[in-house]
Amino acid sequence: MGILWICAGLLQAFTVSRSDIAPYIFIAIGILYLSWYVYRSKVPYIQVKGNKLVIHNFWRENITLTELCHLEENAGRVYLKTHSKKIRFQTYLIEPQASEELLSYLRTER
């Protein structure tokens, strides 16, 4: 998808006037798409590090598993709650085998 945005931006850059900003916006959007793709392929979506569960989204969220007091599953999303925090992650972004292992671990951890 990012490559299409970059191609559209380059095509417009060569066909419209130099003062038009739209081609450069298309190129910037394409670079953002490509960088997000590279980031997602290098960094795993979810990790368990010690007693912390770390979720890598646009920003990094973590929750301490020993403080976990409620686990809620709803339509492919899992909500983890402590007394001070609530985070969510989406199970369809995880391999099915790993998702089941993680959910069974979280159910027994409570």
C-alpha distances in whole Angstrom, upper triangle without the diagonal:
4,5,5,7,9,10,11,13,14,15,17,18,20,21,22,25,25,26,23,20,17,16,16,15,11,12,13,10,7,10,10,7,8,11,11,10,13,15,14,15,18,20,21,20,24,27,31,33,36,37,34,31,28,24,21,19,18,22,24,27,30,33,36,37,40,40,38,40,38,35,34,31,30,27,25,25,28,30,32,35,38,40,38,35,32,29,26,24,22,23,21,19,22,23,26,29,28,27,31,32,31,32,36,36,35,38,40,40,41
4,5,5,6,9,10,11,12,14,15,16,19,20,21,23,22,23,21,18,16,14,13,12,9,9,9,7,4,6,7,5,5,9,9,9,11,13,14,15,17,19,20,20,24,27,31,32,36,37,33,30,27,24,21,19,17,21,23,26,29,32,36,37,40,40,38,40,39,36,35,33,31,29,27,27,29,31,33,35,38,40,38,34,32,29,27,25,23,25,22,20,23,25,27,30,29,29,32,33,32,33,37,37,36,39,41,40,41
4,5,5,6,9,10,10,12,14,15,17,18,20,22,22,23,21,19,16,13,14,14,10,9,11,10,6,8,10,8,7,11,12,11,13,16,16,16,19,21,23,23,27,29,33,35,38,39,36,33,30,27,24,22,21,24,26,29,32,36,39,40,44,43,42,44,42,39,38,36,35,32,30,30,33,34,36,39,41,44,42,38,36,32,30,28,26,28,25,23,25,27,30,32,31,31,35,36,35,36,39,39,39,42,44,43,45
4,5,5,6,8,10,10,12,14,16,16,18,21,21,22,19,18,15,12,13,13,9,9,12,10,7,10,12,10,10,14,15,14,16,19,19,19,22,24,25,25,29,32,35,37,41,42,38,35,32,29,26,24,22,26,28,31,34,37,41,42,45,45,43,45,43,40,39,36,35,32,30,31,33,35,37,40,42,45,43,39,37,33,31,29,27,29,26,24,27,28,31,33,33,32,36,37,36,37,41,41,40,43,46,45,46
4,5,5,6,9,10,11,12,14,15,16,19,18,19,16,14,11,9,10,9,5,6,8,7,5,8,10,9,10,13,14,14,16,18,19,20,22,24,25,25,29,32,35,37,40,41,38,35,31,28,25,22,21,24,27,30,33,36,40,41,45,44,42,44,42,40,38,36,34,32,30,30,33,34,36,39,41,43,41,38,35,32,30,28,27,29,26,24,27,29,32,35,34,33,37,38,36,38,41,41,40,43,46,45,45
4,5,5,6,9,10,10,12,14,15,17,17,18,16,14,12,9,9,9,6,4,8,8,5,7,10,10,10,12,14,14,16,18,19,20,22,24,26,26,30,32,36,37,41,42,39,36,32,29,26,24,22,25,28,31,34,37,41,42,46,45,44,46,44,42,41,39,37,35,33,33,35,37,38,41,43,45,43,39,37,34,32,31,29,31,29,26,29,31,34,36,35,35,38,40,38,40,43,43,42,45,47,46,47
4,5,5,6,9,10,11,12,14,17,17,19,16,15,13,9,11,12,9,8,11,11,8,11,14,13,13,16,17,17,18,21,22,22,24,27,29,29,33,35,39,40,44,45,42,39,36,32,29,27,25,29,31,34,37,41,44,45,49,48,47,49,47,45,43,41,39,37,35,35,38,39,41,44,46,48,46,43,40,37,35,33,32,33,31,28,31,32,35,38,37,37,40,42,40,42,45,45,45,47,50,49,50
4,6,5,6,8,10,11,12,15,15,17,14,13,10,7,10,10,7,8,11,11,9,12,14,14,14,17,19,19,20,23,24,24,27,29,30,30,34,37,40,42,45,46,43,40,37,33,30,27,25,29,32,35,38,41,45,46,50,49,47,49,47,45,43,41,39,36,35,35,38,39,41,44,46,48,46,42,40,37,35,33,32,34,31,29,32,34,36,39,38,38,41,43,41,43,46,46,45,48,51,50,51
4,5,5,6,9,10,10,13,12,14,11,10,7,4,6,7,5,5,9,9,8,11,13,13,14,17,18,19,20,22,24,25,27,28,31,30,34,37,40,41,45,46,42,40,36,33,30,27,25,28,31,34,37,41,44,46,49,48,47,49,47,45,44,42,40,38,36,36,38,39,41,44,46,48,45,42,40,37,35,34,33,35,32,30,33,35,38,41,39,39,43,44,42,43,47,47,46,48,51,50,51
4,5,5,6,9,10,12,12,14,12,12,10,7,8,10,8,7,11,12,11,12,15,16,15,18,20,20,21,24,25,26,27,30,32,32,36,38,42,43,47,48,44,42,38,35,32,30,27,30,33,36,40,43,46,48,52,51,50,52,50,48,46,45,43,41,39,39,41,42,44,46,49,51,48,45,43,40,38,36,35,37,35,32,35,37,40,42,41,41,45,46,44,46,49,49,48,51,53,52,53
4,5,6,6,9,12,12,15,13,13,11,8,11,13,10,10,14,14,13,15,18,18,18,21,23,23,24,27,28,28,30,32,34,34,38,41,45,46,50,50,47,44,41,38,34,32,30,33,36,39,42,46,49,50,54,53,52,54,52,49,48,46,44,41,40,40,43,44,46,48,51,53,50,47,45,42,40,38,37,39,36,34,37,38,41,44,43,43,46,48,46,47,51,51,50,53,55,54,55
4,5,5,6,9,10,12,9,10,8,5,9,11,9,10,13,14,14,16,18,18,19,22,23,24,25,28,29,30,32,33,36,35,39,42,45,46,50,51,47,45,41,38,35,32,30,33,36,39,42,46,49,51,54,53,52,54,52,50,48,46,44,41,40,40,43,44,46,48,50,52,50,46,44,42,40,38,37,39,37,35,38,40,42,45,44,44,47,49,47,48,52,52,51,53,56,55,56
4,6,6,8,7,10,8,9,8,5,7,10,10,9,13,14,14,15,18,19,19,21,24,24,25,27,29,30,31,33,36,36,39,42,46,46,50,51,47,45,41,38,35,32,30,33,36,39,42,46,49,51,54,54,52,54,53,51,49,47,46,43,42,42,44,45,47,49,51,53,50,47,45,42,41,39,39,41,38,36,39,41,44,46,45,45,48,50,48,49,53,53,51,54,57,56,56
4,6,8,8,12,11,12,12,9,11,14,13,13,16,18,17,18,21,22,22,24,26,27,28,30,32,32,34,36,38,38,42,45,48,49,53,54,50,48,44,41,38,36,33,36,39,42,46,49,52,54,58,57,56,58,56,54,52,50,49,46,45,45,47,48,50,52,54,56,53,50,49,46,44,43,41,43,41,39,42,43,46,49,48,47,51,52,51,52,55,55,54,57,60,58,59
4,7,9,12,10,13,12,10,13,15,14,14,18,19,18,20,23,23,24,26,28,29,30,32,34,34,36,38,40,40,44,47,50,51,55,56,52,50,46,43,40,37,35,38,41,44,47,51,54,56,59,58,57,59,57,55,53,51,49,46,45,45,48,49,51,53,55,57,54,51,49,47,45,43,42,44,42,40,43,44,47,50,49,48,52,53,52,53,57,57,56,58,61,60,61
4,7,8,7,10,9,9,11,14,13,14,17,18,19,21,23,24,24,27,28,29,31,33,34,35,37,38,41,40,44,47,50,51,55,56,52,49,46,43,39,37,34,37,40,43,47,50,53,55,59,58,56,58,56,54,52,51,49,46,45,45,48,48,50,52,54,56,53,50,48,46,44,43,42,44,42,40,43,45,48,51,50,49,53,54,52,53,57,57,55,58,61,60,60
4,6,6,9,10,10,12,14,15,16,18,20,20,22,24,25,26,28,30,31,32,34,36,37,38,40,42,42,45,48,52,52,56,57,53,51,47,44,41,38,35,38,41,44,48,51,54,56,60,59,57,59,58,56,54,53,51,48,47,47,49,50,52,53,55,57,54,51,49,47,46,45,44,47,44,42,46,48,50,53,52,51,55,56,54,55,59,59,57,60,63,61,62
4,6,8,10,9,10,13,14,14,16,19,19,20,22,24,25,26,28,30,31,32,34,35,36,38,41,40,44,46,50,50,54,55,51,49,45,42,39,36,33,36,39,42,46,49,53,55,58,57,56,58,56,55,53,52,50,48,47,46,49,49,51,52,54,55,52,49,48,46,45,44,43,46,44,41,45,47,50,52,51,50,54,55,53,54,58,57,56,59,61,60,60
4,6,9,10,10,13,15,15,16,19,20,21,23,25,26,27,29,30,31,33,35,36,37,38,41,41,44,46,50,50,54,54,51,48,45,42,39,36,33,35,38,41,45,48,52,54,57,56,55,57,55,54,52,51,49,48,46,46,48,48,50,51,53,54,51,48,47,45,44,43,43,46,44,42,45,47,50,53,51,50,54,55,53,54,57,57,55,58,61,59,60
4,6,7,8,10,12,13,14,16,17,19,20,22,23,25,26,28,29,31,32,34,35,36,39,38,41,44,48,48,52,52,48,46,43,40,36,33,30,33,36,39,43,46,50,52,55,54,52,54,53,51,49,48,46,44,43,42,45,45,47,48,50,52,48,46,44,42,41,40,40,43,41,39,42,44,47,50,48,47,51,52,50,51,55,54,53,55,58,57,57
4,6,6,7,9,10,11,13,15,16,17,19,20,21,23,25,26,27,29,31,32,33,35,35,38,41,44,45,48,48,45,42,39,36,33,30,27,29,33,35,39,42,46,48,51,50,49,51,49,47,46,45,43,41,40,39,42,42,43,45,47,48,45,42,41,38,38,37,37,39,38,35,39,41,44,47,45,44,48,49,47,48,51,51,49,52,55,53,53
4,5,5,6,9,10,11,12,14,15,17,19,20,21,23,25,26,27,29,31,31,34,33,36,39,42,43,47,47,44,41,38,34,31,28,25,28,32,34,38,41,45,47,50,49,47,49,47,45,44,42,40,38,37,37,39,40,42,43,45,47,44,41,39,37,36,35,34,37,35,33,36,39,41,44,43,42,45,47,45,45,49,49,47,50,53,51,52
4,5,5,6,9,10,11,12,14,15,17,18,20,21,23,24,26,27,29,30,33,32,36,38,42,43,46,47,43,41,37,34,31,28,25,28,32,35,38,41,45,47,50,49,48,50,48,46,45,43,41,39,38,37,40,40,42,44,46,48,45,42,40,38,36,35,34,37,34,32,36,38,40,43,42,41,45,46,44,45,49,49,47,50,53,51,52
4,5,5,6,9,10,10,12,14,15,16,18,20,21,22,24,26,27,28,31,30,34,36,40,40,44,45,41,39,35,32,29,26,23,26,29,32,36,39,43,45,48,47,46,48,47,45,43,42,41,39,37,36,39,39,41,42,44,46,43,40,38,36,35,34,33,36,34,32,35,37,40,42,41,40,44,45,43,44,48,47,46,49,51,50,50
4,5,5,6,9,10,11,12,14,15,16,18,20,21,22,24,26,27,29,28,31,34,38,39,42,42,39,36,33,30,26,24,21,23,27,30,33,37,40,42,45,44,43,45,43,42,40,39,37,35,34,33,35,36,38,39,41,43,40,37,35,33,32,31,30,33,31,29,32,35,37,40,39,38,41,43,40,41,45,45,43,46,48,47,47
4,5,5,6,9,10,11,12,14,15,17,19,20,21,23,25,26,28,27,31,34,37,38,42,42,39,36,33,29,26,23,21,24,27,30,34,37,40,42,45,44,43,45,43,41,40,38,36,34,33,32,35,35,37,39,41,43,41,37,36,33,31,30,29,32,29,27,31,33,35,38,37,36,40,41,39,40,44,44,42,45,48,46,47
4,5,5,6,9,10,11,12,14,15,17,18,20,21,23,24,27,26,30,33,36,37,41,41,38,35,32,29,25,23,20,23,27,30,33,37,40,42,45,44,43,45,44,42,40,39,37,35,34,33,35,36,38,40,42,44,41,38,36,33,32,30,30,32,30,27,30,32,35,38,36,36,40,41,39,40,44,43,42,45,48,46,47
4,5,5,6,9,10,10,12,14,15,16,18,20,21,22,25,24,28,30,34,34,38,39,35,33,29,26,23,20,17,20,23,27,30,33,37,39,42,41,40,42,41,39,38,37,36,34,32,31,33,34,35,37,39,41,38,35,33,30,29,28,28,30,29,26,29,31,34,37,35,34,38,39,37,38,42,41,40,43,45,44,44
4,5,5,6,9,10,11,12,14,15,16,18,20,21,23,22,26,29,32,33,37,37,34,31,27,24,21,18,16,19,22,25,28,32,35,37,40,39,38,40,38,36,35,34,32,30,29,28,30,31,33,35,37,39,36,33,31,28,27,25,25,27,25,23,26,29,31,34,32,32,35,37,34,35,39,39,37,40,43,41,42
4,5,5,6,9,10,11,12,14,15,17,19,20,22,22,25,28,32,33,37,37,34,31,28,25,21,19,17,20,23,26,29,33,36,38,41,40,39,41,40,37,36,34,33,31,29,29,31,32,34,36,38,40,38,34,33,29,28,26,25,27,25,22,25,27,30,33,31,31,35,36,34,35,39,39,38,40,43,42,43
4,5,5,6,9,10,11,12,14,15,17,18,21,21,24,27,30,31,35,36,32,30,26,24,20,18,16,19,21,25,28,31,34,36,40,39,38,41,39,37,36,35,34,32,30,29,31,32,33,35,37,39,37,33,32,29,28,26,25,27,26,23,25,27,31,33,31,31,35,35,33,35,38,38,37,40,42,41,42
4,5,5,6,9,10,10,12,14,15,16,19,18,22,24,28,28,32,33,29,27,23,20,17,15,12,15,18,21,24,28,31,33,36,36,35,37,36,34,33,31,31,29,27,26,28,28,30,32,34,36,33,30,28,25,24,22,22,24,23,20,23,25,28,31,29,28,32,33,31,32,36,35,34,37,39,38,39
4,6,5,6,9,10,11,12,14,15,17,17,20,23,27,28,32,33,29,26,23,20,16,14,13,16,19,21,25,28,31,33,36,36,34,36,35,32,31,30,29,27,24,24,26,27,29,31,33,36,34,30,28,25,23,21,20,22,20,18,21,23,26,28,27,26,30,31,29,30,34,34,33,35,38,37,38
4,5,5,6,9,10,11,12,14,17,17,21,23,27,28,32,33,29,27,23,21,17,16,14,17,19,23,25,29,32,33,37,37,35,38,36,34,33,32,31,29,26,26,28,29,30,33,35,38,35,32,30,27,25,23,22,23,21,18,21,23,26,28,26,26,30,31,29,31,34,34,33,36,39,37,39
4,5,5,6,9,10,11,12,15,15,19,21,24,25,29,30,27,24,21,18,15,13,12,15,17,20,23,26,29,31,34,34,33,36,35,33,32,31,30,29,26,25,27,28,29,31,33,35,33,29,28,25,24,21,21,23,22,18,20,23,26,28,26,26,30,30,28,30,33,32,32,35,37,35,37
4,5,5,6,9,10,10,13,12,16,18,22,23,27,28,24,22,18,15,12,10,9,12,14,17,20,24,27,28,32,31,30,33,31,29,28,27,27,25,22,21,23,24,25,28,30,32,30,26,25,21,20,18,17,19,18,15,17,20,23,25,23,23,26,27,25,27,30,29,28,32,34,32,34
4,5,5,6,9,10,12,12,16,18,22,24,27,28,25,22,19,16,13,12,12,15,16,19,22,25,28,29,33,33,31,34,32,30,29,27,27,25,22,22,23,25,26,29,31,34,32,28,27,23,21,18,18,19,17,14,16,18,21,23,21,22,25,26,24,26,29,29,28,31,34,33,34
4,5,5,6,9,11,13,16,18,22,22,26,28,25,22,19,17,13,13,13,16,16,20,22,25,28,29,33,33,32,35,33,31,31,29,29,28,25,24,25,27,28,30,32,35,33,29,28,24,23,20,20,21,19,16,17,19,22,24,22,23,26,26,25,27,30,29,29,32,34,33,35
4,5,5,6,9,10,13,15,19,19,23,24,21,19,16,13,10,10,10,12,13,16,18,22,24,26,29,29,28,31,30,28,28,27,27,26,23,22,23,24,24,27,29,31,29,26,25,21,20,17,18,19,18,14,16,18,22,23,20,21,25,25,23,25,28,27,26,30,32,30,32
4,6,5,7,7,11,13,17,18,22,23,20,17,14,12,9,9,10,12,13,15,17,20,23,24,28,28,27,29,28,26,25,24,24,23,19,19,20,21,22,25,27,30,28,25,23,19,18,15,14,15,14,11,12,14,18,19,17,17,21,21,20,22,25,24,24,27,29,28,29
4,6,7,9,12,14,18,19,23,25,22,19,16,14,12,12,14,16,16,18,20,23,25,26,29,30,29,32,30,28,28,26,26,25,21,21,22,24,25,28,30,33,31,28,26,22,21,17,17,17,16,12,13,14,18,19,17,18,22,22,20,23,26,25,25,28,30,29,31
4,7,10,12,13,16,17,21,23,20,18,15,14,11,13,14,15,15,17,19,22,24,25,28,29,28,31,30,28,29,27,28,27,23,23,23,25,25,28,29,32,31,27,26,22,21,18,18,19,18,14,14,16,20,20,18,19,23,22,20,23,26,25,25,28,30,28,31
4,6,9,10,13,14,18,19,17,14,11,10,8,10,12,12,11,14,15,18,20,21,24,25,24,28,27,25,25,24,25,25,21,20,20,21,21,24,25,28,27,24,22,19,18,15,16,16,16,13,13,15,18,19,16,17,20,20,18,21,23,22,22,25,27,25,27
4,6,7,11,12,16,17,15,12,10,8,7,10,13,13,11,13,14,16,18,19,22,23,22,25,24,22,22,21,22,22,18,17,17,19,19,22,23,27,25,22,21,17,16,13,13,13,13,10,9,11,15,15,12,13,17,16,14,17,20,18,18,22,23,22,24
4,7,11,13,16,17,14,11,8,6,5,7,10,11,10,11,12,14,17,17,21,21,20,22,21,19,19,18,19,18,15,14,14,15,16,19,21,24,23,19,17,14,12,9,9,10,11,7,7,11,14,15,12,12,15,15,13,15,18,17,17,20,22,20,22
4,7,10,13,13,11,7,6,5,6,9,13,12,10,10,10,11,14,14,17,18,16,19,19,16,17,16,18,18,15,13,12,14,13,16,18,22,21,17,16,12,11,8,10,10,12,9,8,11,13,14,10,10,13,13,10,12,15,14,13,17,18,17,19
4,6,10,11,8,6,5,7,8,12,15,14,11,11,9,11,12,12,16,17,16,19,19,17,19,18,21,21,18,16,15,16,14,17,18,22,21,18,17,14,14,11,13,13,15,13,11,13,15,15,11,11,14,12,10,13,15,13,13,16,17,16,18
4,6,7,6,5,6,9,11,15,18,16,13,12,9,10,10,9,12,14,14,17,18,16,18,19,21,23,19,18,15,16,14,16,17,20,20,17,17,15,15,13,15,15,17,15,13,15,17,15,12,12,14,12,9,12,14,11,11,15,15,13,15
4,6,5,6,7,11,13,16,19,17,13,12,10,10,10,10,13,15,15,19,20,19,21,22,25,26,23,21,18,19,16,18,18,21,20,18,18,16,17,16,19,18,21,19,17,18,20,19,15,16,18,15,13,16,17,14,14,17,17,14,17
4,6,8,10,14,16,20,22,20,16,15,12,11,9,9,11,13,14,18,19,19,22,23,26,28,25,23,20,20,17,18,17,20,20,19,19,18,19,19,21,21,24,22,19,21,22,21,17,18,19,16,14,16,17,13,14,17,16,13,16
4,7,10,13,16,19,22,20,16,14,10,9,6,5,7,10,10,14,16,16,19,21,24,26,24,21,18,17,14,15,14,17,17,16,17,16,17,17,20,20,23,22,20,21,22,21,18,18,19,16,13,15,15,12,11,14,14,10,12
4,6,10,13,16,18,16,12,10,6,6,4,6,8,10,10,14,15,15,18,19,22,24,21,19,16,15,12,13,12,15,15,13,14,13,14,14,17,18,21,19,17,20,21,20,17,16,18,16,13,14,16,13,11,15,15,12,13
4,7,10,13,16,14,11,8,5,5,6,7,10,11,10,14,14,13,16,16,19,21,18,15,13,12,10,12,12,16,15,13,12,10,11,11,14,14,17,15,14,17,18,18,14,13,15,14,10,12,14,11,10,14,15,12,13
4,7,10,13,11,7,6,4,7,9,10,14,14,13,17,17,16,17,18,20,21,18,16,14,13,12,14,14,18,16,13,13,10,11,10,13,14,17,14,13,16,18,19,15,14,17,16,12,14,17,15,13,17,18,16,17
4,6,10,8,6,5,6,9,12,13,16,16,15,18,17,15,16,16,18,18,16,13,12,12,11,14,15,19,17,14,12,9,9,7,10,12,14,11,11,15,17,18,14,13,17,16,13,14,17,16,14,18,20,18,19
4,7,6,5,7,9,12,15,16,20,20,19,22,21,19,20,19,20,20,17,15,15,15,15,17,19,22,20,16,15,12,11,9,11,13,15,11,12,16,18,19,16,16,19,19,16,18,21,19,18,21,23,21,22
4,5,6,8,11,14,17,19,22,21,20,23,21,20,19,19,19,19,16,14,14,15,15,18,19,22,20,16,15,11,10,9,11,13,14,11,13,17,19,21,18,17,20,21,18,19,23,22,20,23,25,23,24
4,7,9,13,16,20,22,25,24,23,25,24,23,22,22,22,21,19,17,18,17,18,20,22,24,21,18,16,13,13,12,14,17,17,14,17,20,23,25,22,21,24,25,22,23,26,25,23,26,29,27,27
4,6,10,13,17,19,22,21,21,23,23,21,22,22,22,23,20,18,18,17,17,18,19,21,18,15,15,12,13,13,15,18,19,16,18,21,24,25,22,21,24,24,21,22,26,24,22,25,27,25,25
4,7,10,14,16,19,18,18,21,21,20,20,21,22,23,20,17,16,16,15,16,17,19,17,14,13,11,12,12,14,17,18,16,17,20,22,24,20,19,22,22,18,20,23,21,19,23,24,22,23
4,7,10,13,16,15,14,17,17,16,17,18,19,21,18,15,14,13,11,13,13,16,13,10,10,7,9,10,13,16,18,16,16,20,22,23,19,18,21,20,17,18,21,19,16,20,22,19,19
4,7,9,12,12,11,15,15,15,17,18,20,22,19,16,14,12,10,11,11,14,12,10,10,8,10,11,14,16,19,17,17,20,22,22,18,17,20,19,15,16,19,16,14,17,19,16,16
4,6,9,8,8,11,12,12,15,16,19,21,19,16,13,11,8,9,8,11,10,8,8,8,10,12,15,17,20,18,18,21,22,22,19,17,19,18,14,15,17,14,12,15,16,13,13
4,6,6,7,10,12,13,16,18,21,24,22,19,15,14,10,10,8,11,11,10,11,11,14,15,18,19,22,21,20,23,23,23,19,18,20,18,15,15,17,14,11,14,15,11,11
4,5,5,9,11,11,14,16,20,22,20,18,14,13,9,10,9,12,13,12,12,12,14,14,18,18,21,20,19,21,21,21,17,16,17,15,12,12,13,10,8,11,11,7,8
4,6,8,11,13,16,19,22,25,24,21,17,16,12,11,9,11,13,13,14,15,17,18,21,21,25,24,22,25,25,24,21,20,20,18,15,15,15,12,10,12,11,8,8
4,6,9,12,15,18,21,24,23,20,16,14,10,9,6,8,9,10,11,13,15,17,21,21,25,24,23,26,26,25,22,21,21,20,17,16,17,14,12,13,13,10,9
4,6,8,11,14,17,21,19,16,13,11,7,6,5,8,10,9,10,11,13,15,18,18,22,22,21,23,23,23,20,18,18,17,14,13,14,12,9,10,11,8,6
4,7,10,14,17,20,20,17,13,11,8,6,5,7,10,10,10,12,14,16,19,20,23,24,23,25,24,24,22,20,19,19,16,14,15,14,10,10,12,9,6
4,7,10,13,17,17,14,10,8,6,5,7,9,12,11,9,11,12,14,16,17,21,21,21,23,22,23,20,18,17,18,15,13,14,13,10,9,12,10,7
4,7,10,13,13,11,7,6,5,6,9,12,14,12,10,10,10,11,13,13,17,18,17,20,18,19,17,14,14,15,12,9,11,11,8,7,11,10,8
4,7,10,10,8,6,5,7,8,12,14,16,14,11,11,9,11,12,12,16,17,17,19,18,19,18,14,14,16,14,10,13,14,11,10,14,14,12
4,7,7,6,5,6,9,12,15,18,19,16,13,12,10,10,10,10,12,15,15,17,15,17,16,12,12,14,13,9,12,14,11,11,15,15,14
4,6,5,6,8,11,14,17,20,21,18,14,13,10,11,10,10,12,15,15,18,16,18,18,14,15,17,16,13,15,17,15,15,18,19,18
4,6,8,11,14,17,21,23,24,21,17,15,12,11,9,9,10,13,14,16,15,18,18,14,15,18,16,14,17,19,17,17,21,22,21
4,7,10,13,16,20,23,23,20,16,14,10,9,6,5,6,9,11,13,11,14,14,10,12,15,14,12,15,17,15,16,19,20,20
4,7,10,13,17,20,20,16,13,10,7,6,4,6,8,10,11,14,13,16,15,11,13,15,13,11,15,16,14,15,18,18,18
4,7,10,13,17,17,14,10,8,5,5,6,7,10,12,12,15,14,16,14,11,12,14,11,9,12,13,10,11,15,15,14
4,6,10,13,13,10,7,6,4,7,9,11,14,15,15,18,18,19,17,14,15,16,13,11,14,14,11,12,15,14,13
4,7,10,11,8,6,5,6,8,11,13,16,16,16,19,19,20,17,14,16,16,12,11,14,13,9,11,13,12,10
4,7,8,6,4,7,9,12,15,16,20,20,20,23,23,23,21,18,19,19,16,14,16,15,12,13,15,13,11
4,5,5,6,9,12,15,18,19,23,23,23,25,25,26,23,21,21,21,18,16,18,16,13,14,15,13,11
4,6,8,12,15,18,21,23,26,26,26,29,29,29,27,24,25,25,21,20,21,20,16,17,18,16,13
4,7,10,14,17,21,23,26,26,26,29,29,30,27,25,26,26,22,21,23,22,18,19,21,18,16
4,7,10,14,17,19,23,22,22,26,26,27,24,22,23,23,19,19,21,20,16,18,20,17,15
4,7,10,14,16,19,19,20,23,23,25,22,19,21,21,18,16,19,18,15,16,19,16,15
4,7,10,13,16,15,16,20,20,22,19,16,18,19,15,15,18,17,14,16,18,16,16
4,7,10,12,12,13,17,17,19,17,14,16,17,14,13,16,16,13,15,18,17,16
4,6,9,9,10,13,14,16,14,11,14,15,12,11,15,15,13,15,18,17,17
4,6,6,8,11,12,14,13,10,12,14,12,12,15,16,14,16,19,19,19
4,5,5,8,8,11,9,6,9,11,10,9,13,14,13,15,18,18,19
4,5,7,8,11,11,8,11,14,13,13,16,17,17,18,21,22,22
4,7,9,12,10,9,12,14,13,14,17,18,17,19,22,22,23
4,6,8,7,6,9,11,10,11,14,15,15,17,19,19,21
4,6,5,6,9,10,10,12,14,15,16,18,20,21,23
4,6,5,6,9,10,11,12,14,15,16,19,20,22
4,5,5,6,9,10,11,12,14,16,17,18,21
4,5,5,6,9,10,10,12,14,15,16,19
4,5,5,6,9,10,10,12,14,15,17
4,5,5,6,8,10,10,12,14,16
4,6,5,6,9,10,11,12,15
4,6,5,6,9,10,10,13
4,5,5,6,9,10,11
4,5,5,6,9,10
4,5,5,6,9
4,5,5,7
4,6,6
4,6
4
